[in-house]
């Protein structure tokens, strides 16, 4: 049993050392990326722009079309404020504001415009200077055009490519 424990600890140390050796610093100020996420409630693409070493401004765009039912266009902004926890990992808090415009197909001809306001927090691991993976938790408030407002939580797994 002691041999197995020592072997496991040695393997873990080697893997952590390898990960650290391949990891790079966060992107520099002015760096632009393209970010997509796995999330059930939204299908948006973010374009993170590093305004400084700790501030990211990310325009948000999204498009959803369901044939013979509706088309939704999302446009918004998602600023994030980073706190470094080393060269390759950083946590952040952020906010988001997204305008969601939905056009319904026939026979319902009633467009709907909603506004989503949210707070987020998460972490991002920078694999190298061009790629990162992250996890994010959100608390969102949807201001519905039909006075059917709602509050909900969401979670996302993100991948970002930096140019």
Secondary structure, DSSP 8 states (H G I E B T S, - for coil): -HHHHHHHHHHHHHHHHHHHHH------TT-BEEEEEE-SS--EEEEEEESSSSEEEEEEEEEEEETTTEEEEEEEEEEEEEEESSSSEEEEEEEEEEEEEEEE-TT----EEEEEEEEEEEEEEEEETTEEEEEEEEEEEEE-TTS--EEEEEEEEEEEEE-
